């Protein structure tokens, strides 16, 4: 096992300083592993049936049926932490490990102000096209700034900030060392 001496905060700071000084560029494409930290979609306050999947009580139950039948014994005279209760559902912090950057793309509008629609051109598909599909992304629109294409789905809603940081334990498997070649 590879043990890193970096703390989580040091990993975030070093990643931030590396990307700010040199910018996120093609050297990270298909090689760089990272951890992704996000807030999921918020769903407000929910009851125990929705939040914990507790079975509903029978139809004729007095004082409601979407409840926990017994929240504990008389003694100890407190409710255990493991008992399902009503509360916040969603908008939780989640950290996903071992994610890879598949592509680093330039924005449509360059620094000189000219429009460039070559952000989605690859070795296999030389068509000049933008990463934005026809009609734009739902609930987002057109991608005009620099972008990252990352492995897997991203939790949370559109336009929510995502924290990327270097992994504390870098994967060393054969699959992890394989370079990504996009063909779309």
Secondary structure as UniProt FT lines:
FT   HELIX           8..22
FT   HELIX           26..28
FT   TURN            29..31
FT   STRAND          33..39
FT   STRAND          42..46
FT   HELIX           48..52
FT   TURN            59..60
FT   TURN            62..63
FT   TURN            81..82
FT   STRAND          87..90
FT   STRAND          93..105
FT   TURN            111..112
FT   TURN            119..120
FT   TURN            134..135
FT   TURN            138..140
FT   STRAND          147..150
FT   TURN            158..159
FT   STRAND          163..165
FT   HELIX           174..177
//
